[in-house]
Structures are given as C-alpha cells and as structure tokens.
Amino acid sequence: MVKKTVKVRGRKGTATMDLSIPAAITREFDIERGDVFAVETDTDEKDRLVLQYTRVYDGE
C-alpha cells in the first residue's frame, strides 16, 4: 500500500470537513463524482485516528 498525504479542508458555514483523494488514486481506481463511500473510524496502537473508506456505490 502506498501512503499519500492529504489535507483537511473546511466548508464555510458547516462543521463538515473534506479530504481530497489524490489524482493518482482516483485514476487507478476509477473514482468519480457520485461514488459513495462508507467510513469507519478506529485508533492505532499510538492512539492515532485511522479512517477506512470502502466504496459502496459506483456512481457511473
């Protein structure tokens, strides 16, 4: 698994945050607008947040 770094961006007027998916990953896995992902949260042995995304709908 290749590690990529992404930055959290906020949305004005809401508590929602956005994470960008790097272009290389979107191309490799054909991720497009309209795709839906489930997100699971956990912590690792150093008590760091771990986010795991699973595509549950391919929005073709």
C-alpha positions as CSV (number, residue, x, y, z in Angstrom):
1,M,0.0,0.0,0.0
2,V,1.4,3.4,-1.0
3,K,0.9,6.2,1.6
4,K,-0.3,9.6,0.4
5,T,-0.7,12.7,2.5
6,V,-3.9,14.7,2.2
7,K,-5.1,17.9,3.9
8,V,-8.4,18.5,5.6
9,R,-10.4,21.4,4.2
10,G,-13.4,23.0,6.0
11,R,-16.6,24.2,4.5
12,K,-17.9,27.7,5.3
13,G,-21.0,27.6,7.5
14,T,-20.8,23.9,8.4
15,A,-18.8,21.6,10.6
16,T,-18.3,19.2,7.7
17,M,-14.7,18.6,6.6
18,D,-13.4,17.4,3.2
19,L,-10.5,15.1,2.5
20,S,-9.1,15.2,-1.1
21,I,-8.4,11.9,-2.9
22,P,-5.1,12.2,-4.7
23,A,-5.4,12.2,-8.5
24,A,-3.2,9.1,-8.9
25,I,-5.6,7.1,-6.7
26,T,-8.7,8.4,-8.5
27,R,-7.3,7.3,-11.8
28,E,-6.0,3.9,-10.6
29,F,-9.4,3.0,-9.1
30,D,-11.7,4.9,-11.4
31,I,-13.2,7.0,-8.6
32,E,-15.7,9.6,-9.9
33,R,-18.2,12.1,-8.7
34,G,-21.3,10.3,-7.4
35,D,-19.4,7.4,-5.9
36,V,-20.4,6.7,-2.3
37,F,-18.1,5.5,0.4
38,A,-18.8,4.1,3.9
39,V,-16.3,5.4,6.5
40,E,-15.1,3.5,9.6
41,T,-13.1,5.0,12.4
42,D,-10.6,3.4,14.7
43,T,-7.4,4.2,16.6
44,D,-4.0,2.5,16.2
45,E,-1.5,1.4,18.9
46,K,-0.3,5.0,19.2
47,D,-3.8,6.3,19.7
48,R,-3.9,8.0,16.3
49,L,-7.1,8.2,14.3
50,V,-7.4,5.7,11.5
51,L,-10.1,6.3,8.8
52,Q,-11.0,3.4,6.5
53,Y,-13.1,4.2,3.4
54,T,-15.0,1.5,1.4
55,R,-16.7,2.2,-1.9
56,V,-20.3,1.0,-1.5
57,Y,-21.7,2.6,-4.7
58,D,-20.1,3.2,-8.1
59,G,-22.0,6.3,-9.3
60,E,-21.2,5.8,-13.0
